[in-house]
């Protein structure tokens, strides 16, 4: 069992995370793909439930929330699975 650990520390992401406003859509997509690959290498899986897909929103979520999340004590081989599903204030139509 490991001690509680922040996601960013677990995946050893030491590089600075730039504000998404400073990056092009292509840079966002490349970075996001790299991050998701790094998460998978450390048994952390995230699914984004979005239509249409918004890579800038995904980048911001990982950078500003997800990477700061603390994982509970766990065996090193344990997998974590998460789903991102944005909640809107829209009420269903009549």
Steps between C-alpha positions, in 0.01 A plus 500: 500500500612849424426818690247752367648674199409785267433386141767733358760351738394142426551544126821699558383801301767753594482729198318831540141503382427796277172689501287373213451858374871504407477188284364427154237231450769273352728550804206429731420177317862380499541574871168341587592182311835489681331543838240231435774259392696582818191443714442160335862401568425554870168310496285813504229507237270789418214511252358831381128482427466798267311570181648685330851432628666806652874433545560843655243425772658159556845659529372757749329232710813286521731796563286685753315223685585140418878519546445656846271220616627273778482125447440284808754246626509215250710211375729605215325271250153647569318669211297819540221582256329838471234651276474869422144597427427871503182592684302782347231718651269433207165359596340235280238626257131444558 
